[in-house]
Amino acid sequence: MSGKVLIVDDDVAIRKLLSKVITTNGLEPQTACNGTQALELIKSFTYKLILLDINMTDIDGFYVIKKIRQQGLNVPIIVVSGRNEDYDALYGLDLGADDYIMKPFNPVILGAKVKALIRRNAASAISNKTIQQVGPFQFNNATMKFYKNDIEIVLSSKESQMMKLFLDHPGQVYTKDMLYEQIWGDCIVDENAIMVYISHLRNKIEQHPKRPKYLLTVWGVGYQFVVE
C-alpha cells in the first residue's frame, strides 16, 4: 500500500505519533499544524486519507470537513480527537467524516482502520460499468460522482459507498448488521452511525426527507432503496 496521508493536528507530539503510525503501514505522512494549512495543502496534493483533529488554534476540524466536502472531494477522513462527547462524533459523521477516534488511541488499531478504509474506498471506485443508471439517479464509477436528474449531488466517501450499494441492489432490504458489514467491514461503529448516514442521504436525494420516496425504512428490519 502506498500514497500520501495528511495529518492535521496542532500538537507536535501527536503529529509525530500519527506520522509513525502512517509510515509503519507503508504510507507517506504529510503534516499540517492547523486547519488553514491543511486546506492549502489539499489544493496541491492528492491524499489517500486525512487524519484530522477538531480543536485547533485557527479553524476547527468541523469547518475543515465542511470545506472538503463542499469541494466535492471524497477523500476518506478519520477524526482523531480528544473530544469524547457523543454529539461531537455524530456531528463529525454528519458533516462527512468516515470515522471518529478518541484520544488516547491504540496505534495498531488506528493503523488497521486506516488501511481498511483506504482499501474499501479504492475498491468502491472500481467497477466494470462506468455509468450506473437507476431511475433518476446516476453514479459515475470513474469519477465517483453522483447525480439526480443530471444534477450533481456531493457525497462523502461513506455516503458514496452506501449509495452505490443501494444502486447495485434496488429493492433489497438491508439490516443494520448487513450495512455495517458491507460498508465498515470489521470496524466497530456506533449504532447511531447508520441512522446518521441514512438521514444525510435522505436530505440529499429526497424532495421531502421526512416522507422519503426512495430510501425507505422497513420498520423492525432495516432500509430499502426503491425506484418505481
Z-matrix of the N, CA and C atoms (Angstrom, degrees):
N
C 1 1.457
C 2 1.527 1 108.90
N 3 1.327 2 116.38 1 135.71
C 4 1.455 3 120.41 2 -179.98
C 5 1.524 4 109.27 3 -141.84
N 6 1.340 5 115.37 4 170.32
C 7 1.451 6 120.84 5 179.72
C 8 1.511 7 111.35 6 127.23
N 9 1.329 8 115.92 7 166.48
C 10 1.463 9 121.87 8 -177.91
C 11 1.532 10 111.45 9 -90.39
N 12 1.333 11 114.66 10 141.91
C 13 1.463 12 121.96 11 172.81
C 14 1.529 13 107.42 12 -122.77
N 15 1.328 14 116.78 13 127.66
C 16 1.459 15 121.22 14 179.34
C 17 1.529 16 110.00 15 -90.71
N 18 1.340 17 115.48 16 126.62
C 19 1.461 18 122.44 17 178.79
C 20 1.528 19 107.67 18 -109.77
N 21 1.330 20 116.37 19 121.94
C 22 1.468 21 121.13 20 -176.53
C 23 1.524 22 108.88 21 -120.69
N 24 1.339 23 116.31 22 108.54
C 25 1.462 24 121.17 23 -179.31
C 26 1.521 25 108.42 24 -161.64
N 27 1.335 26 117.76 25 140.50
C 28 1.458 27 119.77 26 -179.10
C 29 1.524 28 113.15 27 -88.23
N 30 1.342 29 116.62 28 1.32
C 31 1.460 30 121.92 29 177.95
C 32 1.532 31 109.24 30 -98.78
N 33 1.338 32 116.47 31 117.29
C 34 1.475 33 121.13 32 -177.34
C 35 1.527 34 111.31 33 -58.48
N 36 1.342 35 116.86 34 -43.30
C 37 1.465 36 120.45 35 -177.91
C 38 1.527 37 111.49 36 -62.89
N 39 1.334 38 116.70 37 -40.45
C 40 1.461 39 120.11 38 178.84
C 41 1.525 40 110.50 39 -67.16
N 42 1.332 41 117.37 40 -40.35
C 43 1.472 42 120.08 41 177.84
C 44 1.521 43 110.77 42 -60.30
N 45 1.325 44 116.25 43 -41.06
C 46 1.475 45 119.95 44 179.12
C 47 1.520 46 111.15 45 -65.35
N 48 1.345 47 116.28 46 -42.88
C 49 1.467 48 119.98 47 -179.92
C 50 1.524 49 110.86 48 -64.75
N 51 1.331 50 116.71 49 -45.90
C 52 1.463 51 119.94 50 179.33
C 53 1.528 52 111.20 51 -64.95
N 54 1.311 53 117.39 52 -36.68
C 55 1.473 54 120.52 53 177.30
C 56 1.525 55 110.86 54 -62.12
N 57 1.342 56 115.99 55 -39.10
C 58 1.465 57 119.97 56 178.05
C 59 1.529 58 111.07 57 -65.06
N 60 1.347 59 116.06 58 -41.59
C 61 1.464 60 120.21 59 177.47
C 62 1.522 61 110.47 60 -59.42
N 63 1.334 62 116.73 61 -44.72
C 64 1.459 63 121.32 62 -177.53
C 65 1.520 64 110.95 63 -67.60
N 66 1.326 65 117.41 64 -44.05
C 67 1.471 66 121.39 65 179.40
C 68 1.520 67 110.78 66 -62.79
N 69 1.337 68 116.66 67 -42.26
C 70 1.468 69 121.81 68 179.83
C 71 1.525 70 111.36 69 -59.09
N 72 1.329 71 116.22 70 -29.51
C 73 1.468 72 120.20 71 -178.08
C 74 1.526 73 112.75 72 -97.99
N 75 1.343 74 116.44 73 20.96
C 76 1.451 75 121.11 74 171.08
C 77 1.504 76 115.68 75 77.75
N 78 1.339 77 116.88 76 18.16
C 79 1.454 78 121.12 77 -179.29
C 80 1.527 79 109.98 78 -115.41
N 81 1.322 80 116.09 79 164.00
C 82 1.467 81 121.31 80 -177.10
C 83 1.525 82 110.17 81 -102.58
N 84 1.331 83 118.08 82 115.63
C 85 1.460 84 120.02 83 179.24
C 86 1.522 85 112.34 84 -80.73
N 87 1.313 86 115.92 85 143.38
C 88 1.457 87 122.69 86 170.43
C 89 1.520 88 106.15 87 -134.04
N 90 1.320 89 117.71 88 134.47
C 91 1.456 90 119.90 89 -170.39
C 92 1.526 91 113.20 90 -115.15
N 93 1.334 92 114.03 91 151.30
C 94 1.460 93 122.71 92 172.83
C 95 1.521 94 107.19 93 -134.40
N 96 1.342 95 116.80 94 138.69
C 97 1.460 96 120.40 95 -176.06
C 98 1.520 97 112.82 96 -90.99
N 99 1.333 98 117.16 97 -5.52
C 100 1.467 99 120.14 98 177.10
C 101 1.526 100 110.11 99 -158.87
N 102 1.330 101 116.23 100 173.07
C 103 1.458 102 120.93 101 -176.34
C 104 1.513 103 113.63 102 -67.46
N 105 1.325 104 116.64 103 -36.65
C 106 1.462 105 120.32 104 -179.79
C 107 1.519 106 111.19 105 -62.61
N 108 1.331 107 116.56 106 -45.30
C 109 1.458 108 120.91 107 178.18
C 110 1.526 109 110.96 108 -63.37
N 111 1.330 110 116.33 109 -38.34
C 112 1.463 111 120.46 110 179.68
C 113 1.525 112 110.85 111 -61.24
N 114 1.328 113 117.39 112 -46.02
C 115 1.467 114 120.94 113 -178.56
C 116 1.518 115 111.03 114 -64.92
N 117 1.330 116 118.27 115 -32.14
C 118 1.465 117 121.11 116 176.16
C 119 1.525 118 110.75 117 -69.08
N 120 1.327 119 117.67 118 -42.38
C 121 1.463 120 121.23 119 179.55
C 122 1.528 121 111.28 120 -64.13
N 123 1.331 122 116.27 121 -37.43
C 124 1.462 123 120.57 122 -178.71
C 125 1.529 124 111.07 123 -62.96
N 126 1.333 125 117.14 124 -26.57
C 127 1.461 126 120.61 125 177.82
C 128 1.527 127 112.06 126 -69.44
N 129 1.345 128 116.21 127 -25.25
C 130 1.466 129 120.80 128 -172.63
C 131 1.518 130 114.70 129 -107.32
N 132 1.331 131 117.52 130 -21.46
C 133 1.459 132 120.66 131 -174.53
C 134 1.529 133 111.12 132 -127.36
N 135 1.326 134 114.83 133 155.38
C 136 1.463 135 122.11 134 174.18
C 137 1.519 136 107.96 135 -104.69
N 138 1.315 137 116.49 136 129.49
C 139 1.455 138 120.88 137 -176.25
C 140 1.528 139 111.05 138 -116.54
N 141 1.341 140 114.00 139 146.54
C 142 1.465 141 120.15 140 174.29
C 143 1.523 142 110.71 141 -75.19
N 144 1.342 143 115.87 142 -28.93
C 145 1.457 144 120.50 143 -174.86
C 146 1.528 145 108.29 144 -166.68
N 147 1.342 146 116.26 145 155.81
C 148 1.461 147 122.01 146 176.55
C 149 1.527 148 109.31 147 -124.52
N 150 1.345 149 116.69 148 129.77
C 151 1.454 150 123.40 149 172.04
C 152 1.525 151 106.41 150 -102.95
N 153 1.324 152 117.35 151 121.68
C 154 1.462 153 120.84 152 -166.25
C 155 1.529 154 112.67 153 -132.06
N 156 1.334 155 115.96 154 126.98
C 157 1.462 156 121.47 155 172.34
C 158 1.529 157 109.07 156 -81.52
N 159 1.324 158 117.11 157 161.82
C 160 1.464 159 121.29 158 177.81
C 161 1.525 160 111.36 159 -97.73
N 162 1.336 161 117.20 160 -54.53
C 163 1.462 162 120.92 161 -178.47
C 164 1.522 163 110.36 162 -81.90
N 165 1.344 164 116.39 163 111.47
C 166 1.461 165 121.18 164 177.85
C 167 1.519 166 109.56 165 -135.29
N 168 1.317 167 115.65 166 171.46
C 169 1.458 168 120.07 167 -170.25
C 170 1.519 169 113.75 168 -74.55
N 171 1.331 170 118.74 169 -24.24
C 172 1.470 171 120.01 170 -177.26
C 173 1.528 172 111.61 171 -109.64
N 174 1.315 173 117.16 172 -82.91
C 175 1.459 174 122.11 173 176.69
C 176 1.522 175 108.52 174 -108.83
N 177 1.332 176 117.23 175 147.16
C 178 1.460 177 118.18 176 -177.06
C 179 1.526 178 111.52 177 -81.84
N 180 1.333 179 113.97 178 167.52
C 181 1.452 180 120.01 179 -177.19
C 182 1.509 181 114.16 180 -64.02
N 183 1.328 182 117.35 181 -30.26
C 184 1.460 183 120.18 182 177.99
C 185 1.532 184 110.33 183 -60.44
N 186 1.320 185 116.33 184 -41.98
C 187 1.473 186 120.47 185 179.41
C 188 1.537 187 110.00 186 -65.09
N 189 1.324 188 116.84 187 -38.11
C 190 1.469 189 120.52 188 178.59
C 191 1.525 190 110.48 189 -62.52
N 192 1.347 191 116.50 190 -43.26
C 193 1.473 192 119.80 191 178.23
C 194 1.527 193 110.25 192 -59.98
N 195 1.337 194 116.26 193 -45.47
C 196 1.467 195 120.64 194 179.44
C 197 1.515 196 111.14 195 -56.29
N 198 1.333 197 116.84 196 -47.69
C 199 1.466 198 120.83 197 -176.98
C 200 1.522 199 111.51 198 -65.08
N 201 1.324 200 116.92 199 -39.37
C 202 1.466 201 121.13 200 179.13
C 203 1.521 202 110.72 201 -63.13
N 204 1.327 203 117.06 202 -46.38
C 205 1.464 204 120.29 203 -178.21
C 206 1.527 205 111.26 204 -71.91
N 207 1.330 206 117.87 205 -32.73
C 208 1.461 207 120.20 206 176.64
C 209 1.524 208 111.77 207 -64.10
N 210 1.317 209 116.08 208 -27.72
C 211 1.460 210 120.78 209 177.90
C 212 1.531 211 112.11 210 -80.90
N 213 1.323 212 116.86 211 -2.16
C 214 1.459 213 120.71 212 178.75
C 215 1.512 214 114.43 213 79.59
N 216 1.326 215 118.08 214 16.21
C 217 1.460 216 121.66 215 -179.45
C 218 1.520 217 110.33 216 -84.63
N 219 1.337 218 116.26 217 130.37
C 220 1.457 219 121.46 218 -177.96
C 221 1.522 220 112.76 219 -99.97
N 222 1.329 221 117.48 220 14.63
C 223 1.465 222 120.06 221 -179.51
C 224 1.526 223 109.74 222 -57.53
N 225 1.340 224 118.34 223 133.67
C 226 1.472 225 120.73 224 178.48
C 227 1.534 226 110.80 225 -62.82
N 228 1.325 227 115.81 226 141.33
C 229 1.468 228 121.97 227 179.88
C 230 1.521 229 108.94 228 -127.08
N 231 1.341 230 116.00 229 125.51
C 232 1.458 231 121.32 230 171.80
C 233 1.521 232 107.49 231 -112.09
N 234 1.322 233 116.40 232 121.06
C 235 1.456 234 121.05 233 175.26
C 236 1.526 235 108.06 234 -81.31
N 237 1.342 236 116.49 235 128.49
C 238 1.463 237 122.37 236 175.52
C 239 1.519 238 106.32 237 -119.92
N 240 1.324 239 116.38 238 103.02
C 241 1.463 240 120.16 239 -167.25
C 242 1.520 241 112.77 240 -136.74
N 243 1.338 242 114.79 241 152.19
C 244 1.458 243 120.69 242 173.64
C 245 1.513 244 112.59 243 -84.75
N 246 1.328 245 116.85 244 -7.47
C 247 1.468 246 120.97 245 178.44
C 248 1.523 247 108.84 246 -80.22
N 249 1.316 248 116.49 247 119.31
C 250 1.468 249 120.42 248 -171.02
C 251 1.518 250 114.33 249 -112.06
N 252 1.341 251 117.36 250 16.95
C 253 1.459 252 119.73 251 177.14
C 254 1.537 253 110.15 252 -78.09
N 255 1.331 254 116.91 253 141.56
C 256 1.465 255 120.30 254 178.54
C 257 1.523 256 111.15 255 -57.88
N 258 1.334 257 116.16 256 -35.77
C 259 1.462 258 120.00 257 -178.95
C 260 1.525 259 110.82 258 -58.98
N 261 1.351 260 116.95 259 -42.29
C 262 1.458 261 120.12 260 -178.96
C 263 1.526 262 111.29 261 -62.52
N 264 1.342 263 116.09 262 -43.71
C 265 1.461 264 119.77 263 179.77
C 266 1.526 265 110.98 264 -63.29
N 267 1.323 266 116.73 265 -47.08
C 268 1.465 267 120.41 266 -178.87
C 269 1.520 268 111.48 267 -65.75
N 270 1.330 269 116.85 268 -37.87
C 271 1.465 270 120.24 269 178.86
C 272 1.527 271 110.54 270 -66.00
N 273 1.332 272 116.69 271 -41.99
C 274 1.461 273 120.09 272 177.42
C 275 1.512 274 112.20 273 -61.30
N 276 1.333 275 116.65 274 -43.80
C 277 1.463 276 120.83 275 177.52
C 278 1.519 277 110.91 276 -63.89
N 279 1.315 278 116.56 277 -40.57
C 280 1.455 279 121.01 278 -178.92
C 281 1.530 280 111.08 279 -63.94
N 282 1.323 281 116.97 280 -34.24
C 283 1.464 282 120.80 281 179.56
C 284 1.524 283 112.38 282 -73.69
N 285 1.343 284 116.51 283 -20.57
C 286 1.461 285 118.63 284 178.90
C 287 1.509 286 115.32 285 129.59
N 288 1.351 287 118.19 286 4.64
C 289 1.460 288 119.93 287 174.10
C 290 1.530 289 109.28 288 -68.92
N 291 1.328 290 116.28 289 154.00
C 292 1.461 291 120.71 290 -177.74
C 293 1.524 292 112.78 291 -99.34
N 294 1.312 293 116.73 292 -20.49
C 295 1.463 294 120.33 293 178.30
C 296 1.533 295 107.52 294 -159.33
N 297 1.328 296 116.60 295 158.57
C 298 1.459 297 122.60 296 -178.49
C 299 1.513 298 107.08 297 -135.79
N 300 1.337 299 116.80 298 115.02
C 301 1.457 300 122.72 299 -177.92
C 302 1.524 301 108.95 300 -118.02
N 303 1.328 302 116.18 301 132.59
C 304 1.462 303 120.56 302 -177.73
C 305 1.527 304 111.00 303 -93.44
N 306 1.323 305 115.93 304 144.26
C 307 1.458 306 122.35 305 172.72
C 308 1.536 307 109.03 306 -82.18
N 309 1.336 308 119.46 307 145.12
C 310 1.466 309 125.70 308 -4.00
C 311 1.532 310 110.94 309 -75.60
N 312 1.309 311 117.43 310 149.58
C 313 1.459 312 121.54 311 -176.15
C 314 1.523 313 110.19 312 -118.95
N 315 1.316 314 115.04 313 160.28
C 316 1.469 315 121.57 314 175.40
C 317 1.528 316 107.79 315 -86.44
N 318 1.337 317 119.31 316 116.58
C 319 1.465 318 121.35 317 -177.10
C 320 1.532 319 113.76 318 -58.39
N 321 1.326 320 116.68 319 -34.76
C 322 1.472 321 119.77 320 -179.21
C 323 1.526 322 110.27 321 -67.70
N 324 1.339 323 116.27 322 -45.16
C 325 1.464 324 119.98 323 179.43
C 326 1.522 325 110.64 324 -65.54
N 327 1.329 326 117.54 325 -41.27
C 328 1.458 327 120.59 326 178.31
C 329 1.524 328 110.35 327 -61.32
N 330 1.327 329 116.85 328 -43.83
C 331 1.469 330 119.74 329 178.62
C 332 1.515 331 112.23 330 -60.26
N 333 1.338 332 116.28 331 -40.24
C 334 1.471 333 120.40 332 178.83
C 335 1.522 334 110.42 333 -65.70
N 336 1.330 335 117.12 334 -40.26
C 337 1.469 336 120.69 335 178.43
C 338 1.522 337 110.97 336 -64.38
N 339 1.325 338 116.70 337 -41.55
C 340 1.467 339 120.81 338 179.37
C 341 1.519 340 110.42 339 -59.99
N 342 1.323 341 117.34 340 -49.44
C 343 1.466 342 120.45 341 -178.42
C 344 1.524 343 111.99 342 -65.04
N 345 1.331 344 116.34 343 -41.00
C 346 1.469 345 119.85 344 -179.29
C 347 1.520 346 110.85 345 -64.51
N 348 1.329 347 117.08 346 -41.83
C 349 1.460 348 120.66 347 -178.58
C 350 1.524 349 111.25 348 -68.24
N 351 1.328 350 117.28 349 -39.62
C 352 1.465 351 120.74 350 177.70
C 353 1.524 352 110.40 351 -64.57
N 354 1.345 353 116.85 352 -42.44
C 355 1.475 354 120.37 353 179.37
C 356 1.520 355 111.00 354 -62.14
N 357 1.334 356 116.77 355 -46.60
C 358 1.460 357 119.40 356 -177.64
C 359 1.527 358 111.44 357 -67.22
N 360 1.318 359 116.17 358 -36.87
C 361 1.460 360 119.10 359 179.28
C 362 1.523 361 110.92 360 -66.08
N 363 1.345 362 116.32 361 -38.83
C 364 1.459 363 120.29 362 178.33
C 365 1.525 364 110.79 363 -68.61
N 366 1.340 365 116.64 364 -40.79
C 367 1.465 366 120.29 365 -178.77
C 368 1.520 367 111.55 366 -64.75
N 369 1.330 368 116.04 367 -35.32
C 370 1.467 369 119.10 368 -178.06
C 371 1.521 370 111.58 369 -68.55
N 372 1.341 371 116.37 370 -19.18
C 373 1.467 372 120.13 371 -179.55
C 374 1.530 373 112.23 372 -85.66
N 375 1.328 374 116.03 373 -8.48
C 376 1.463 375 120.05 374 -177.31
C 377 1.526 376 109.98 375 -100.54
N 378 1.294 377 116.87 376 125.84
C 379 1.458 378 120.69 377 178.62
C 380 1.521 379 109.35 378 -155.85
N 381 1.319 380 117.34 379 144.88
C 382 1.463 381 120.38 380 176.84
C 383 1.520 382 112.18 381 -69.05
N 384 1.310 383 116.27 382 -24.78
C 385 1.454 384 121.08 383 -178.34
C 386 1.519 385 108.51 384 -108.60
N 387 1.332 386 115.93 385 115.43
C 388 1.459 387 119.71 386 -175.07
C 389 1.521 388 111.18 387 -67.72
N 390 1.324 389 117.44 388 -49.44
C 391 1.457 390 121.96 389 -178.26
C 392 1.527 391 109.41 390 -106.95
N 393 1.306 392 115.95 391 122.88
C 394 1.458 393 121.88 392 -179.58
C 395 1.532 394 108.01 393 -112.86
N 396 1.329 395 116.50 394 118.00
C 397 1.459 396 121.70 395 -176.36
C 398 1.517 397 109.59 396 -116.13
N 399 1.326 398 116.64 397 123.67
C 400 1.461 399 122.20 398 175.42
C 401 1.524 400 106.95 399 -136.52
N 402 1.329 401 116.40 400 109.87
C 403 1.459 402 120.00 401 -177.38
C 404 1.519 403 110.41 402 58.13
N 405 1.324 404 118.68 403 -132.17
C 406 1.466 405 120.64 404 -179.98
C 407 1.520 406 113.45 405 -81.32
N 408 1.349 407 116.42 406 -0.77
C 409 1.461 408 120.83 407 -173.93
C 410 1.526 409 111.28 408 -99.48
N 411 1.320 410 114.79 409 143.51
C 412 1.460 411 121.05 410 179.30
C 413 1.526 412 108.62 411 -138.37
N 414 1.336 413 114.94 412 133.03
C 415 1.463 414 120.27 413 178.16
C 416 1.523 415 107.90 414 -123.29
N 417 1.338 416 116.13 415 123.32
C 418 1.457 417 121.88 416 178.00
C 419 1.526 418 108.02 417 -96.50
N 420 1.325 419 116.20 418 108.24
C 421 1.457 420 120.79 419 -175.88
C 422 1.521 421 112.96 420 -72.60
N 423 1.327 422 117.55 421 -18.91
C 424 1.463 423 120.56 422 178.44
C 425 1.528 424 110.91 423 -76.67
N 426 1.327 425 116.32 424 -40.69
C 427 1.466 426 120.74 425 -177.78
C 428 1.519 427 112.97 426 -102.23
N 429 1.345 428 116.85 427 -8.32
C 430 1.465 429 123.13 428 -176.31
C 431 1.526 430 111.09 429 59.08
N 432 1.328 431 116.81 430 34.77
C 433 1.459 432 121.06 431 177.71
C 434 1.524 433 110.05 432 -105.94
N 435 1.318 434 115.30 433 145.61
C 436 1.457 435 122.77 434 -173.91
C 437 1.533 436 109.25 435 -121.66
N 438 1.338 437 115.54 436 139.09
C 439 1.459 438 120.26 437 -175.77
C 440 1.532 439 110.32 438 -133.86
N 441 1.322 440 114.84 439 150.56
C 442 1.457 441 121.88 440 167.57
C 443 1.523 442 107.05 441 -127.65
N 444 1.342 443 115.02 442 123.10
C 445 1.470 444 120.46 443 -176.31
C 446 1.524 445 111.42 444 52.05
N 447 1.353 446 115.19 445 42.06
C 448 1.473 447 123.59 446 177.55
C 449 1.522 448 113.86 447 67.58
N 450 1.321 449 118.13 448 11.47
C 451 1.467 450 121.99 449 175.93
C 452 1.527 451 107.67 450 -106.98
N 453 1.337 452 116.41 451 124.91
C 454 1.456 453 119.63 452 -176.56
C 455 1.525 454 111.93 453 -68.00
N 456 1.327 455 115.45 454 137.59
C 457 1.461 456 123.36 455 173.94
C 458 1.525 457 106.78 456 -118.50
N 459 1.303 458 117.51 457 120.22
C 460 1.463 459 121.87 458 -177.37
C 461 1.525 460 110.15 459 -78.62
N 462 1.335 461 115.41 460 125.31
C 463 1.464 462 121.75 461 179.68
C 464 1.517 463 110.05 462 -119.53
N 465 1.327 464 116.62 463 150.09
C 466 1.459 465 120.73 464 170.96
C 467 1.530 466 108.47 465 -74.11
N 468 1.328 467 116.72 466 171.48
C 469 1.468 468 119.12 467 -177.97
C 470 1.528 469 111.68 468 -62.60
N 471 1.336 470 117.91 469 -40.47
C 472 1.463 471 120.38 470 178.73
C 473 1.526 472 110.55 471 -69.01
N 474 1.321 473 117.55 472 -40.11
C 475 1.463 474 120.92 473 177.17
C 476 1.518 475 110.14 474 -62.26
N 477 1.331 476 117.07 475 -39.23
C 478 1.469 477 120.93 476 178.13
C 479 1.515 478 111.09 477 -62.22
N 480 1.341 479 116.56 478 -44.55
C 481 1.464 480 120.38 479 179.75
C 482 1.523 481 110.88 480 -62.84
N 483 1.324 482 116.30 481 -42.17
C 484 1.464 483 119.82 482 -178.79
C 485 1.521 484 110.87 483 -68.38
N 486 1.334 485 117.21 484 -43.09
C 487 1.464 486 120.97 485 -179.44
C 488 1.518 487 110.63 486 -65.04
N 489 1.332 488 116.48 487 -40.45
C 490 1.465 489 119.85 488 178.97
C 491 1.527 490 111.11 489 -64.68
N 492 1.332 491 116.74 490 -37.69
C 493 1.465 492 120.57 491 176.73
C 494 1.520 493 110.50 492 -61.23
N 495 1.329 494 116.92 493 -44.72
C 496 1.465 495 120.47 494 178.50
C 497 1.532 496 111.00 495 -64.55
N 498 1.331 497 117.44 496 -40.30
C 499 1.467 498 120.53 497 179.73
C 500 1.529 499 111.56 498 -67.34
N 501 1.330 500 116.20 499 -33.10
C 502 1.471 501 120.26 500 177.75
C 503 1.525 502 112.15 501 -67.19
N 504 1.347 503 116.18 502 -29.16
C 505 1.473 504 120.14 503 -173.61
C 506 1.526 505 110.66 504 -136.39
N 507 1.329 506 118.08 505 62.98
C 508 1.470 507 119.26 506 178.93
C 509 1.523 508 110.66 507 -61.92
N 510 1.329 509 115.92 508 138.22
C 511 1.456 510 120.69 509 179.53
C 512 1.510 511 114.04 510 92.58
N 513 1.342 512 117.72 511 -19.46
C 514 1.460 513 119.50 512 -179.62
C 515 1.523 514 110.32 513 -76.66
N 516 1.325 515 115.79 514 139.33
C 517 1.454 516 121.32 515 176.82
C 518 1.523 517 108.79 516 -90.32
N 519 1.338 518 116.08 517 127.24
C 520 1.456 519 121.91 518 179.19
C 521 1.523 520 109.52 519 -111.80
N 522 1.335 521 115.63 520 125.07
C 523 1.459 522 119.78 521 172.28
C 524 1.527 523 108.33 522 -77.01
N 525 1.351 524 116.39 523 167.15
C 526 1.462 525 119.81 524 176.74
C 527 1.525 526 110.87 525 -60.45
N 528 1.327 527 116.51 526 -40.42
C 529 1.468 528 120.05 527 179.92
C 530 1.530 529 110.64 528 -61.94
N 531 1.332 530 117.01 529 -40.25
C 532 1.466 531 120.44 530 179.30
C 533 1.529 532 110.75 531 -64.45
N 534 1.343 533 116.22 532 -41.06
C 535 1.466 534 119.59 533 179.11
C 536 1.527 535 110.76 534 -67.29
N 537 1.331 536 117.04 535 -40.78
C 538 1.463 537 119.99 536 176.00
C 539 1.531 538 110.38 537 -56.19
N 540 1.328 539 115.80 538 -47.91
C 541 1.463 540 120.28 539 -176.42
C 542 1.519 541 111.77 540 -65.56
N 543 1.348 542 116.18 541 -42.30
C 544 1.460 543 120.63 542 -176.13
C 545 1.535 544 112.06 543 -73.51
N 546 1.310 545 117.75 544 -37.96
C 547 1.469 546 121.40 545 -173.18
C 548 1.524 547 112.78 546 -96.36
N 549 1.346 548 117.67 547 -43.03
C 550 1.454 549 120.61 548 -175.68
C 551 1.528 550 113.47 549 -103.16
N 552 1.314 551 117.76 550 -11.63
C 553 1.459 552 119.57 551 -179.60
C 554 1.517 553 111.07 552 65.47
N 555 1.327 554 115.59 553 -124.30
C 556 1.460 555 120.24 554 -177.14
C 557 1.519 556 113.23 555 -89.23
N 558 1.340 557 117.21 556 -1.76
C 559 1.468 558 119.73 557 -178.54
C 560 1.529 559 110.58 558 -67.85
N 561 1.322 560 116.25 559 142.08
C 562 1.462 561 121.29 560 175.79
C 563 1.527 562 107.99 561 -85.99
N 564 1.308 563 116.34 562 123.47
C 565 1.458 564 121.39 563 -175.69
C 566 1.519 565 109.39 564 -120.95
N 567 1.324 566 116.94 565 140.89
C 568 1.455 567 121.33 566 175.35
C 569 1.521 568 109.57 567 -57.36
N 570 1.337 569 116.61 568 140.42
C 571 1.462 570 121.21 569 -176.60
C 572 1.530 571 112.25 570 -57.32
N 573 1.333 572 116.12 571 -31.18
C 574 1.458 573 119.64 572 -178.18
C 575 1.529 574 112.95 573 -76.10
N 576 1.337 575 117.89 574 -11.86
C 577 1.462 576 120.15 575 -176.00
C 578 1.527 577 111.62 576 -61.29
N 579 1.346 578 117.23 577 -42.54
C 580 1.459 579 120.39 578 179.41
C 581 1.523 580 109.73 579 -60.28
N 582 1.323 581 117.28 580 -44.98
C 583 1.472 582 121.08 581 -179.83
C 584 1.525 583 110.60 582 -61.34
N 585 1.331 584 116.29 583 -39.19
C 586 1.472 585 120.21 584 179.44
C 587 1.519 586 110.72 585 -62.04
N 588 1.339 587 116.45 586 -47.12
C 589 1.467 588 119.88 587 -177.76
C 590 1.527 589 112.03 588 -68.27
N 591 1.334 590 116.94 589 -39.17
C 592 1.462 591 119.86 590 177.46
C 593 1.526 592 109.78 591 -62.45
N 594 1.332 593 116.65 592 -44.64
C 595 1.461 594 120.83 593 178.74
C 596 1.530 595 111.13 594 -61.52
N 597 1.322 596 115.77 595 -41.79
C 598 1.459 597 119.89 596 -178.91
C 599 1.531 598 110.81 597 -66.04
N 600 1.333 599 116.87 598 -41.63
C 601 1.465 600 120.44 599 177.83
C 602 1.528 601 111.01 600 -63.78
N 603 1.325 602 116.83 601 -42.15
C 604 1.470 603 119.74 602 178.80
C 605 1.529 604 110.84 603 -60.87
N 606 1.320 605 116.36 604 -40.59
C 607 1.462 606 119.26 605 179.16
C 608 1.529 607 111.64 606 -62.78
N 609 1.313 608 115.90 607 -24.78
C 610 1.463 609 119.66 608 -177.32
C 611 1.530 610 113.30 609 -93.15
N 612 1.341 611 117.98 610 -33.43
C 613 1.466 612 119.08 611 -172.43
C 614 1.524 613 114.12 612 -107.68
N 615 1.331 614 116.78 613 -18.43
C 616 1.462 615 119.55 614 -175.98
C 617 1.530 616 111.04 615 -95.98
N 618 1.324 617 116.30 616 142.73
C 619 1.464 618 120.43 617 173.53
C 620 1.525 619 110.43 618 -70.03
N 621 1.342 620 115.32 619 -37.08
C 622 1.469 621 121.11 620 177.20
C 623 1.536 622 107.45 621 -127.52
N 624 1.336 623 118.15 622 89.93
C 625 1.471 624 121.32 623 -174.75
C 626 1.522 625 114.30 624 -56.56
N 627 1.326 626 117.92 625 -30.78
C 628 1.464 627 120.10 626 179.79
C 629 1.527 628 111.67 627 -75.92
N 630 1.334 629 116.51 628 -19.14
C 631 1.467 630 122.20 629 176.30
C 632 1.528 631 108.35 630 -126.11
N 633 1.338 632 116.39 631 70.51
C 634 1.469 633 120.09 632 -172.11
C 635 1.524 634 113.30 633 -64.09
N 636 1.307 635 114.35 634 143.74
C 637 1.457 636 122.25 635 178.26
C 638 1.526 637 110.98 636 -102.58
N 639 1.326 638 116.85 637 -31.67
C 640 1.463 639 121.20 638 -173.24
C 641 1.541 640 112.66 639 -106.74
N 642 1.305 641 116.79 640 -48.17
C 643 1.467 642 120.69 641 -175.24
C 644 1.527 643 108.78 642 -101.95
N 645 1.333 644 114.84 643 95.76
C 646 1.459 645 121.32 644 -169.32
C 647 1.528 646 112.24 645 -99.92
N 648 1.317 647 115.01 646 150.78
C 649 1.467 648 121.28 647 171.75
C 650 1.519 649 109.16 648 -92.90
N 651 1.318 650 116.44 649 126.10
C 652 1.458 651 122.07 650 172.85
C 653 1.525 652 105.34 651 -98.36
N 654 1.308 653 116.98 652 100.05
C 655 1.457 654 121.91 653 -168.89
C 656 1.525 655 112.25 654 -57.21
N 657 1.323 656 114.33 655 130.61
C 658 1.451 657 120.90 656 179.54
C 659 1.514 658 113.99 657 80.76
N 660 1.344 659 117.18 658 -3.45
C 661 1.471 660 120.29 659 -177.71
C 662 1.530 661 110.96 660 -123.21
N 663 1.344 662 116.55 661 -62.65
C 664 1.458 663 118.94 662 -175.96
C 665 1.510 664 112.12 663 171.26
N 666 1.336 665 116.16 664 -131.04
C 667 1.463 666 121.52 665 -174.77
C 668 1.524 667 110.71 666 -135.28
N 669 1.332 668 114.79 667 152.87
C 670 1.463 669 121.51 668 -176.82
C 671 1.527 670 108.88 669 -141.79
N 672 1.327 671 116.42 670 133.02
C 673 1.451 672 122.04 671 175.66
C 674 1.525 673 108.41 672 -98.27
N 675 1.333 674 116.20 673 121.58
C 676 1.459 675 121.47 674 -173.59
C 677 1.527 676 109.80 675 -126.11
N 678 1.334 677 116.67 676 131.96
C 679 1.451 678 122.47 677 174.54
C 680 1.517 679 107.54 678 -128.75
N 681 1.328 680 116.48 679 124.74
C 682 1.463 681 119.70 680 -178.11
C 683 1.523 682 109.87 681 -71.85
